Amino acid sequence: MSCKRILSPVCAALALTLCLSGCGDSQEAAASVTPQPLPTASAAPTLSPTATPDPTPTPYDGPENPLTGMPIDGDAVNKRPVAIMLNNLKQALPQLGQSEADIIYECLAEGGITRMLGVYQDPSDVGAIGSIRSARPYYLELALGHDAIFIHAGGSEDAYADIRAWGVTALDGVNGPYCGSSPGSNLMWRDADRRRNLGYEHSVITTGETIEEKFATYSFRQEHKDGYTYPITFADDGTPENGSTANTITVPFSNYKTGVFTYDADSGTYLVEEYGAPYVDGNTGDQVAVTNVLVVQTSCWNTGDSYGHMEVDLTGTGSGYYACGGQIIPIRWSKPDRNSPFTYTDENGQPIVLGRGSSYVNIIPKSEQVTAE
């Protein structure tokens, strides 16, 4: 803002000397005098403000969330993350707390429906989370890849068998001692409003505060095992080089479910839609937004049982896509075994560097066609 200093005008007095010989002559002479203009005040000078240079921001060098590259409390860095099964049936929406997950994995569950696995490095500040649903073996593999504590409500027979065989730290809200009758009475409970309005099977929830409180009383390992590292790196700008335009990405899972990701340049994130509407967090009403969109294409097949349960092959390598900053590239993914996390490279074998922020990983059948425009 410029400053102006206004200078006060100086008025000059006019002196007129009239020689008059009589009263009549005096009046005539006075009438013939031409008034002189008053002096004009000098224009006020404009003072230019002294520019103050913006201070150079100090680069952040504190602890980072290993799942997002974002700042985090140092005490949480080496904790085992919490992986929570999230229901995604239309009639069970809205989900709660999913917008605050560091990573959302979405896979087919049975038939054409999908479920999510929300992974939280530190869920303590998240409000309600849910609704929580049952496990499948490949969701266990995702949790194991993060050395995570797995929270679910029920599961398929093979999932229960694998929990025991694979040594998964799994906390079950249906066939385990972790579901109470009222908020905060146990790790999970059935929410009365959701039970009444959405149905019994869509009502199991927890909260971040409850997770923190109850975990403090449990005896299982809550720090990462020795030698565990999450091998993904992050940058302030994760836009892939030599990418194609990806302002809208369409990711089909089945005839029942298609995901749509629309790039918002103002926030630098992808806004998520499903079932033809914004994908919202029921805690806030806000649309879910993520920095990174990944697609993993792999073999998915129906097991042929009476429930239409699916199998999803997560071990090995395959192709997919990575999008950030409105650009998309083809990638290769790798997961050597059930206990390893996903890693991602470009087609030349160079590791993908993600943008700082949350990620959405779509695991879809090889037969489905991803489009970007």
Phi, psi and chi 1 to 4 in degrees:
 res  aa     phi    psi   chi1   chi2   chi3   chi4
   1 MET       -  131.6  178.8 -177.7  -64.8      -
   2 SER   -81.8  150.7   61.9      -      -      -
   3 CYS  -105.3  139.8  -64.1      -      -      -
   4 LYS  -120.9  138.3  -70.5 -172.9  177.1 -179.7
   5 ARG  -112.1  119.3 -175.5  175.5   61.6 -164.4
   6 ILE   -93.2  124.4  -53.9  -60.8      -      -
   7 LEU   -89.3  136.8  -56.3  178.4      -      -
   8 SER   -73.0  133.8  -59.9      -      -      -
   9 PRO   -69.3  143.8   25.1  -32.0      -      -
  10 VAL  -104.8  120.9  178.9      -      -      -
  11 CYS   -90.0  126.3  -62.9      -      -      -
  12 ALA   -90.5  136.6      -      -      -      -
  13 ALA   -81.6  139.4      -      -      -      -
  14 LEU   -95.7  128.6  -64.5  179.4      -      -
  15 ALA  -110.6  121.2      -      -      -      -
  16 LEU  -117.1  126.3  -61.6  177.4      -      -
  17 THR  -107.8  115.7  -53.9      -      -      -
  18 LEU  -117.6  130.6  -59.5  176.6      -      -
  19 CYS  -103.3  109.4  -61.6      -      -      -
  20 LEU  -115.8  138.7  -56.3  176.0      -      -
  21 SER   -97.9  -14.0   57.6      -      -      -
  22 GLY  -168.6  174.4      -      -      -      -
  23 CYS   -63.5  -46.9  -69.4      -      -      -
  24 GLY   -63.0  -44.3      -      -      -      -
  25 ASP   -63.3  -34.1  -67.5  -21.9      -      -
  26 SER   -63.5  -43.2  -62.2      -      -      -
  27 GLN   -65.3  -39.1  -67.0  171.8   -4.6      -
  28 GLU   -68.1  -41.2 -176.4  178.4  -12.7      -
  29 ALA   -66.1  -40.1      -      -      -      -
  30 ALA   -63.4  -36.4      -      -      -      -
  31 ALA   -68.4  -24.8      -      -      -      -
  32 SER   -90.8   -0.8   66.5      -      -      -
  33 VAL   -73.9  130.7  173.4      -      -      -
  34 THR   -90.3  118.9  -58.3      -      -      -
  35 PRO   -61.9  140.6  -17.5   29.1      -      -
  36 GLN   -93.0  139.5  -61.0  -60.2  -52.1      -
  37 PRO   -66.8  147.7   24.5  -32.5      -      -
  38 LEU   -72.0  149.3  -66.0  174.2      -      -
  39 PRO   -64.9  143.2   22.1  -33.3      -      -
  40 THR   -83.6  135.9  -56.6      -      -      -
  41 ALA   -67.0  141.4      -      -      -      -
  42 SER   -64.9  142.3  -59.5      -      -      -
  43 ALA   -62.2  139.7      -      -      -      -
  44 ALA   -72.7  129.6      -      -      -      -
  45 PRO   -69.7  145.6   27.6  -35.1      -      -
  46 THR   -93.5  125.2  -60.1      -      -      -
  47 LEU   -93.1  122.5  -58.6 -179.8      -      -
  48 SER   -77.1  129.8  -60.2      -      -      -
  49 PRO   -68.7  149.0   25.6  -33.5      -      -
  50 THR   -78.7  119.8  -58.6      -      -      -
  51 ALA   -67.4  132.7      -      -      -      -
  52 THR  -104.7  112.4  -58.1      -      -      -
  53 PRO   -63.2  143.3   23.2  -32.0      -      -
  54 ASP   -65.0  135.3  -67.0  -27.2      -      -
  55 PRO   -66.2  143.2   23.3  -32.4      -      -
  56 THR   -68.5  121.4  -58.2      -      -      -
  57 PRO   -62.9  141.0   21.9  -31.4      -      -
  58 THR   -82.7  122.0  -57.8      -      -      -
  59 PRO   -58.6  140.0  -19.9   31.5      -      -
  60 TYR   -71.6  128.4  177.2   76.8      -      -
  61 ASP  -129.3   25.0   61.7   -4.7      -      -
  62 GLY   -90.3 -171.2      -      -      -      -
  63 PRO   -64.8  143.7   20.4  -30.1      -      -
  64 GLU  -119.8  145.7  -67.0 -177.2   -4.0      -
  65 ASN   -65.8  120.5 -176.1  -28.2      -      -
  66 PRO   -65.5  -17.3   21.0  -31.1      -      -
  67 LEU   -92.0  -15.9  -55.7 -176.6      -      -
  68 THR  -132.5  -18.7   65.5      -      -      -
  69 GLY    77.0    6.4      -      -      -      -
  70 MET   -92.2  158.8  -60.8  -66.4  -73.9      -
  71 PRO   -58.5  145.9  -25.7   35.3      -      -
  72 ILE  -153.3  157.2 -165.7  172.8      -      -
  73 ASP   -61.4  135.1 -171.2  -72.4      -      -
  74 GLY   -59.0  -30.1      -      -      -      -
  75 ASP   -67.4  -18.7  -68.2  -20.4      -      -
  76 ALA   -94.0  -11.1      -      -      -      -
  77 VAL   -60.3  -44.1  170.8      -      -      -
  78 ASN   -98.1    9.7 -160.7   46.9      -      -
  79 LYS   -73.6  151.6  -76.3 -173.6  175.7 -179.5
  80 ARG   -69.4  130.5  -60.1  175.3   69.0 -174.8
  81 PRO   -68.2  166.2   23.6  -30.5      -      -
  82 VAL  -108.9  125.7 -179.1      -      -      -
  83 ALA  -111.4  120.5      -      -      -      -
  84 ILE  -121.5  127.3  -55.3  177.5      -      -
  85 MET   -71.2  128.3  -72.4  -64.0  -52.1      -
  86 LEU  -120.2  128.9  -61.6  173.0      -      -
  87 ASN   -67.7  141.2 -166.4   -1.9      -      -
  88 ASN  -134.1   22.1 -164.3   42.0      -      -
  89 LEU   -66.5  147.2  -78.2  175.0      -      -
  90 LYS   -54.6  -43.3  -68.9  179.0 -174.3  177.9
  91 GLN   -73.6   -9.1   58.8  -94.7   39.2      -
  92 ALA   -96.3   -4.1      -      -      -      -
  93 LEU   -78.1  152.3  -60.8  179.3      -      -
  94 PRO   -83.8  150.5   32.8  -36.6      -      -
  95 GLN   -71.1  164.6  -68.4  175.6  -15.0      -
  96 LEU  -123.8  129.6  -53.2  172.1      -      -
  97 GLY    79.8    0.4      -      -      -      -
  98 GLN   -70.7  -24.9   81.4  -82.2   24.7      -
  99 SER   -67.6  -17.0   67.9      -      -      -
 100 GLU  -100.6    5.7  -63.2 -176.0   68.5      -
 101 ALA   -68.9  142.9      -      -      -      -
 102 ASP   -73.2  -37.1  -63.1  -38.9      -      -
 103 ILE  -136.5  134.4  -55.5  173.7      -      -
 104 ILE  -111.1  122.2  -65.2  175.2      -      -
 105 TYR  -102.8  134.2  -69.3   97.8      -      -
 106 GLU  -123.8  129.8 -176.7  173.7   10.1      -
 107 CYS  -138.9  163.4  -48.5      -      -      -
 108 LEU   -66.1  145.8  -68.9  167.8      -      -
 109 ALA  -112.8  -54.0      -      -      -      -
 110 GLU  -158.8  144.2   55.7 -144.7   35.4      -
 111 GLY    57.4 -127.4      -      -      -      -
 112 GLY  -105.2    0.9      -      -      -      -
 113 ILE   -81.0  158.3   70.6  171.2      -      -
 114 THR  -120.8  160.9   65.7      -      -      -
 115 ARG  -132.5  161.4  -74.4 -173.2 -173.8  146.3
 116 MET  -112.1  153.7  -80.0   89.1  163.3      -
 117 LEU  -116.8  110.4 -174.4   72.6      -      -
 118 GLY   -90.3  126.2      -      -      -      -
 119 VAL  -110.6  125.1 -175.4      -      -      -
 120 TYR  -123.7  119.4  -56.3   78.6      -      -
 121 GLN   -69.1  -38.2 -177.1   65.2   34.9      -
 122 ASP  -142.8   93.4  179.5    9.9      -      -
 123 PRO   -83.4    5.3   31.7  -34.5      -      -
 124 SER   -59.3  -30.9   58.9      -      -      -
 125 ASP   -96.7    2.1  -69.6  -27.5      -      -
 126 VAL   -78.7  142.2 -177.7      -      -      -
 127 GLY   -75.7 -134.4      -      -      -      -
 128 ALA   -65.4  145.0      -      -      -      -
 129 ILE  -131.9  127.8  -54.9  173.0      -      -
 130 GLY   156.9 -166.6      -      -      -      -
 131 SER   -74.1  151.0   62.2      -      -      -
 132 ILE   -95.3  132.4  -57.9  169.9      -      -
 133 ARG  -127.1 -168.6  -77.0  -56.4  -60.0  -93.2
 134 SER   -84.8  161.1   58.3      -      -      -
 135 ALA   -89.5  157.6      -      -      -      -
 136 ARG  -133.3  156.2  -60.0  -70.4 -178.2  -88.4
 137 PRO   -56.1  -40.9  -29.1   37.1      -      -
 138 TYR   -71.5  -25.8   41.1   94.1      -      -
 139 TYR   -68.4  -33.9  -69.8  105.5      -      -
 140 LEU   -62.3  -39.8  -59.5  177.0      -      -
 141 GLU   -63.3  -37.8  -67.2 -174.0   53.5      -
 142 LEU   -63.9  -44.5  -66.5  171.0      -      -
 143 ALA   -63.2  -43.2      -      -      -      -
 144 LEU   -61.6  -35.1  -74.4  169.2      -      -
 145 GLY   -62.2  -23.0      -      -      -      -
 146 HIS  -102.1    4.4  -72.4  -76.2      -      -
 147 ASP    52.0   42.4 -172.0   31.2      -      -
 148 ALA   -94.2  160.2      -      -      -      -
 149 ILE   -89.0  124.7  -61.2  161.1      -      -
 150 PHE  -102.2  123.4 -176.9   69.5      -      -
 151 ILE  -112.5  128.0  -66.7  178.5      -      -
 152 HIS  -149.2  172.6   64.0  112.5      -      -
 153 ALA  -132.6   90.1      -      -      -      -
 154 GLY    91.4 -175.4      -      -      -      -
 155 GLY   173.8  164.6      -      -      -      -
 156 SER   -72.9  163.0   60.7      -      -      -
 157 GLU   -59.4  -41.9  -70.1 -176.0    7.2      -
 158 ASP   -70.7  -29.4   50.5   -7.4      -      -
 159 ALA   -65.2  -44.1      -      -      -      -
 160 TYR   -61.6  -41.1  -82.7  120.6      -      -
 161 ALA   -63.1  -40.3      -      -      -      -
 162 ASP   -72.5  -33.2  -70.1  -22.0      -      -
 163 ILE   -56.1  -44.2  -73.5  171.1      -      -
 164 ARG   -71.0  -45.0  -66.9 -172.5  -66.6  -90.3
 165 ALA   -70.6  -34.6      -      -      -      -
 166 TRP   -94.4   -4.7  -62.4  -13.8      -      -
 167 GLY    68.8   37.6      -      -      -      -
 168 VAL   -74.7  133.9 -178.4      -      -      -
 169 THR   -78.4   94.5  -55.4      -      -      -
 170 ALA  -120.5  126.5      -      -      -      -
 171 LEU  -111.1  113.4  -47.9 -179.4      -      -
 172 ASP  -104.4  127.3 -174.4    2.0      -      -
 173 GLY   -90.6    3.5      -      -      -      -
 174 VAL  -116.0  -56.4  169.9      -      -      -
 175 ASN  -105.5   21.3  -66.6  -48.2      -      -
 176 GLY  -129.9  178.6      -      -      -      -
 177 PRO   -90.1   29.6   34.3  -34.9      -      -
 178 TYR  -111.8   11.7  -63.2  102.7      -      -
 179 CYS  -119.3  125.3 -164.9      -      -      -
 180 GLY  -104.1 -174.2      -      -      -      -
 181 SER  -102.5   -6.6   58.0      -      -      -
 182 SER  -150.8  160.7   60.0      -      -      -
 183 PRO   -54.6  128.2  -27.0   35.3      -      -
 184 GLY    79.2   -3.1      -      -      -      -
 185 SER   -74.2  -18.7   61.1      -      -      -
 186 ASN  -156.5 -176.4 -151.9  -36.2      -      -
 187 LEU   -60.0  -37.7  178.0   63.3      -      -
 188 MET  -130.2  163.8  -67.6  168.1  -95.5      -
 189 TRP  -158.8  166.6   58.9   91.0      -      -
 190 ARG   -94.0  118.1  -68.1 -166.8 -178.6  -86.2
 191 ASP   -71.0  128.2  178.7   74.3      -      -
 192 ALA   -62.8  -42.3      -      -      -      -
 193 ASP   -66.1  -44.9  -72.7  -20.0      -      -
 194 ARG   -66.6  -38.3  -66.8 -177.6   72.0   88.1
 195 ARG   -62.4  -40.1 -177.8  172.5  177.8  173.8
 196 ARG   -73.9  -41.0  179.2  171.4   53.4 -106.4
 197 ASN   -97.0  -26.2  -62.9  -45.5      -      -
 198 LEU  -114.9  -20.5  -59.6  177.8      -      -
 199 GLY   116.1  153.8      -      -      -      -
 200 TYR   -56.5  -44.2 -176.8   82.0      -      -
 201 GLU   -72.9  -10.0   67.7  -87.5   27.4      -
 202 HIS  -110.2   24.1  -51.5  -48.3      -      -
 203 SER  -114.0   -5.3   62.8      -      -      -
 204 VAL   -77.6  125.9  177.6      -      -      -
 205 ILE  -138.3  170.2   68.7  169.0      -      -
 206 THR  -143.4 -174.3 -173.5      -      -      -
 207 THR  -137.4  159.3   68.0      -      -      -
 208 GLY   -61.5  -39.6      -      -      -      -
 209 GLU   -62.1  -41.1 -178.2 -179.1   13.3      -
 210 THR   -66.4  -41.7  -57.2      -      -      -
 211 ILE   -56.1  -48.7  -69.4  171.6      -      -
 212 GLU   -61.7  -43.9 -177.9  176.5   43.0      -
 213 GLU   -65.0  -48.3  175.9 -172.6  -25.3      -
 214 LYS   -72.5  -37.7  -62.1  -58.8 -179.1 -176.4
 215 PHE   -59.8  -30.8  -84.7   23.6      -      -
 216 ALA   -63.8  -17.8      -      -      -      -
 217 THR  -102.1   -3.7   68.8      -      -      -
 218 TYR   -93.9  155.8  -61.9  156.1      -      -
 219 SER  -102.9   -5.0   60.0      -      -      -
 220 PHE   -72.5  163.8   54.5   74.6      -      -
 221 ARG   -63.5  128.7  176.4  174.9   57.5   87.0
 222 GLN  -118.3   -2.1  -63.4 -172.9   34.3      -
 223 GLU  -104.7  154.7  -62.9  -73.1  -43.2      -
 224 HIS   -59.2  146.5  -86.4  -55.7      -      -
 225 LYS   -67.0  154.6   57.3 -169.4  174.6 -175.2
 226 ASP   -56.7  133.2  -69.4  -16.5      -      -
 227 GLY    88.3   -6.3      -      -      -      -
 228 TYR   -75.6  133.7  176.8   85.9      -      -
 229 THR  -139.3  146.2   56.9      -      -      -
 230 TYR   -95.3  117.4 -175.3   58.4      -      -
 231 PRO   -86.6   19.4   32.0  -35.2      -      -
 232 ILE   -95.5  137.8  -56.8  -61.7      -      -
 233 THR  -112.7  160.9   57.0      -      -      -
 234 PHE  -133.0  154.4  -61.1   87.8      -      -
 235 ALA  -136.7  160.0      -      -      -      -
 236 ASP   -59.5  -35.3  -68.4  -22.2      -      -
 237 ASP  -124.1  109.8 -176.5   -1.0      -      -
 238 GLY   -96.5   12.5      -      -      -      -
 239 THR   -58.0  122.4  -53.7      -      -      -
 240 PRO   -70.8  142.7   25.1  -32.8      -      -
 241 GLU   -72.9  147.7  -66.4 -176.8   -0.9      -
 242 ASN    57.1   33.8  -56.4  -43.7      -      -
 243 GLY   -85.7  171.0      -      -      -      -
 244 SER  -100.1  156.6  -58.4      -      -      -
 245 THR   -59.6  133.3  -61.2      -      -      -
 246 ALA  -142.7   65.4      -      -      -      -
 247 ASN   -77.6  -28.9  -69.4  -39.9      -      -
 248 THR  -135.4  123.9  -59.0      -      -      -
 249 ILE  -115.9  129.4  -52.7  167.5      -      -
 250 THR  -113.3  122.9  -57.3      -      -      -
 251 VAL  -123.4  100.6 -176.3      -      -      -
 252 PRO   -83.6  134.1   27.0  -27.9      -      -
 253 PHE   -99.3  -37.7  -72.5   81.7      -      -
 254 SER  -169.1 -176.8   66.0      -      -      -
 255 ASN   -66.6  -20.2  -68.6  -26.4      -      -
 256 TYR   -87.6  -35.4  179.6   81.3      -      -
 257 LYS  -133.3  127.4  169.4   63.1 -160.8  -68.1
 258 THR  -131.8  133.7  -64.6      -      -      -
 259 GLY   -98.8  143.0      -      -      -      -
 260 VAL  -128.1  132.3  178.2      -      -      -
 261 PHE  -123.4  118.3  -58.9   82.1      -      -
 262 THR  -113.7  124.7  -57.9      -      -      -
 263 TYR   -75.8  131.2 -175.5   62.6      -      -
 264 ASP  -111.6  105.4  175.9   51.0      -      -
 265 ALA   -65.1  -30.7      -      -      -      -
 266 ASP   -63.3  -40.5  -69.4  -22.3      -      -
 267 SER   -97.7  -13.7   64.3      -      -      -
 268 GLY    69.6   26.4      -      -      -      -
 269 THR  -128.4  165.2   61.7      -      -      -
 270 TYR   -98.7  126.2  -81.5   93.5      -      -
 271 LEU   -87.4  134.1  -56.2  178.4      -      -
 272 VAL  -101.5  137.0 -171.2      -      -      -
 273 GLU  -126.8  150.8  -58.0  174.0   31.8      -
 274 GLU  -152.4  153.4   63.7  173.1    5.6      -
 275 TYR    55.4   32.7  -54.5  127.5      -      -
 276 GLY    74.7   16.7      -      -      -      -
 277 ALA  -146.5  161.6      -      -      -      -
 278 PRO   -58.3  141.4  -26.1   35.4      -      -
 279 TYR   -88.4  105.7  176.9   43.8      -      -
 280 VAL  -110.9  154.5  -59.4      -      -      -
 281 ASP   -90.8  120.4 -173.1  -32.2      -      -
 282 GLY   -65.5  -17.5      -      -      -      -
 283 ASN   -69.1  -37.6  -74.1  -21.8      -      -
 284 THR  -118.7  -20.6   63.2      -      -      -
 285 GLY    80.4    1.7      -      -      -      -
 286 ASP   -85.0  149.3  -66.2  -24.6      -      -
 287 GLN   -74.0  139.0 -172.4  169.7    5.7      -
 288 VAL   -65.5  133.7  174.9      -      -      -
 289 ALA  -133.2  135.3      -      -      -      -
 290 VAL  -132.1  153.3  -64.8      -      -      -
 291 THR   -80.6  -40.6  -58.9      -      -      -
 292 ASN  -119.4  135.3  -52.9  -69.7      -      -
 293 VAL  -117.8  123.2  177.1      -      -      -
 294 LEU  -121.6  145.4  -66.0  122.4      -      -
 295 VAL  -123.9  126.4  177.4      -      -      -
 296 VAL  -112.6  117.4  167.9      -      -      -
 297 GLN  -101.9  129.1  -67.2 -178.5  -66.0      -
 298 THR  -153.8  179.1 -170.5      -      -      -
 299 SER   -78.6  127.7  -61.9      -      -      -
 300 CYS  -131.6  133.7  -54.5      -      -      -
 301 TRP  -148.6  156.7   65.2   94.1      -      -
 302 ASN   -80.3  131.7 -167.3  -50.7      -      -
 303 THR   -72.2  -16.2   62.9      -      -      -
 304 GLY    87.2    5.1      -      -      -      -
 305 ASP   -79.1  175.4   67.0   11.1      -      -
 306 SER   -68.9  -16.3   59.3      -      -      -
 307 TYR   -93.5   -8.2  -62.0  101.5      -      -
 308 GLY    72.6   25.9      -      -      -      -
 309 HIS   -60.2  147.6  -70.9  158.9      -      -
 310 MET  -104.9  158.6  -59.2  -67.8  -65.5      -
 311 GLU  -116.9  141.0  -77.1  -72.3   -7.8      -
 312 VAL  -131.2  122.6  177.4      -      -      -
 313 ASP   -86.4  109.2 -174.6    5.8      -      -
 314 LEU  -106.8   -1.2  -61.6 -177.5      -      -
 315 THR   -98.9  132.9  -58.8      -      -      -
 316 GLY   118.3 -142.3      -      -      -      -
 317 THR  -136.8  164.7   61.5      -      -      -
 318 GLY  -174.9 -172.5      -      -      -      -
 319 SER  -107.8  168.9   60.0      -      -      -
 320 GLY   179.6 -154.9      -      -      -      -
 321 TYR  -144.6  153.8  -62.6   93.5      -      -
 322 TYR  -132.5  131.8  167.4   61.1      -      -
 323 ALA  -130.8  138.7      -      -      -      -
 324 CYS  -162.1  143.8 -177.6      -      -      -
 325 GLY    64.7   22.9      -      -      -      -
 326 GLY    82.7   12.8      -      -      -      -
 327 GLN  -128.4  151.2  -62.7  -75.1  -56.4      -
 328 ILE  -136.5  145.1 -168.5  169.2      -      -
 329 ILE  -136.2  155.0   59.3  170.3      -      -
 330 PRO   -73.8  148.4   23.6  -30.1      -      -
 331 ILE  -137.3  173.4   62.1  169.6      -      -
 332 ARG  -118.6  139.2  -59.3  -71.1  -62.5  174.8
 333 TRP  -113.7  157.3   61.5  -94.4      -      -
 334 SER  -145.7  138.9  175.7      -      -      -
 335 LYS  -147.4   94.2 -166.3  176.4 -170.1  -59.4
 336 PRO   -61.0  -33.2  -22.4   32.6      -      -
 337 ASP  -156.1  176.4   53.1   58.7      -      -
 338 ARG   -64.4  -25.2   73.7  171.5   72.5   98.5
 339 ASN   -89.9   -1.5  -65.9  -53.9      -      -
 340 SER   -97.9  148.5  -61.9      -      -      -
 341 PRO   -80.7  163.8   30.0  -33.9      -      -
 342 PHE   -64.9  142.8  -83.7  121.0      -      -
 343 THR  -125.2  156.6   56.4      -      -      -
 344 TYR  -134.7  136.1  -49.0   99.2      -      -
 345 THR  -130.6  161.6   67.1      -      -      -
 346 ASP   -78.0 -177.9   63.1   20.9      -      -
 347 GLU   -69.9  -13.5  -68.9 -170.8  -56.8      -
 348 ASN   -94.3    4.1  -63.5  -41.6      -      -
 349 GLY    87.8    6.1      -      -      -      -
 350 GLN   -85.0  134.3  -64.2  -58.5  -53.8      -
 351 PRO   -59.0  138.9  -23.3   33.3      -      -
 352 ILE   -76.4  132.7  -62.8  -64.5      -      -
 353 VAL  -101.9  118.7  177.8      -      -      -
 354 LEU   -83.0  158.4  -55.9 -172.9      -      -
 355 GLY   -74.7  146.8      -      -      -      -
 356 ARG   -61.9  125.3  -63.4 -170.9 -166.0  -80.7
 357 GLY   139.8 -173.2      -      -      -      -
 358 SER   -78.0  160.1   57.2      -      -      -
 359 SER  -129.7  148.3  -61.2      -      -      -
 360 TYR  -122.7  116.2 -162.7  119.6      -      -
 361 VAL  -108.1  113.4 -177.4      -      -      -
 362 ASN   -94.9  117.8  -55.5  -92.7      -      -
 363 ILE  -105.8  109.5  -58.4  173.3      -      -
 364 ILE  -128.4  160.4   65.9  171.5      -      -
 365 PRO   -63.0  149.3  -22.2   33.5      -      -
 366 LYS   -59.5  -27.1  -68.6  179.1 -179.9  179.1
 367 SER   -74.6  -15.9   57.1      -      -      -
 368 GLU   -81.9  145.1  -61.9  -68.2   -8.8      -
 369 GLN  -107.6  117.6 -175.9   68.4   41.6      -
 370 VAL   -84.7  138.4  176.0      -      -      -
 371 THR  -125.3  149.3   60.9      -      -      -
 372 ALA  -141.3  140.8      -      -      -      -
 373 GLU  -147.9      -   56.2 -173.7    9.0      -
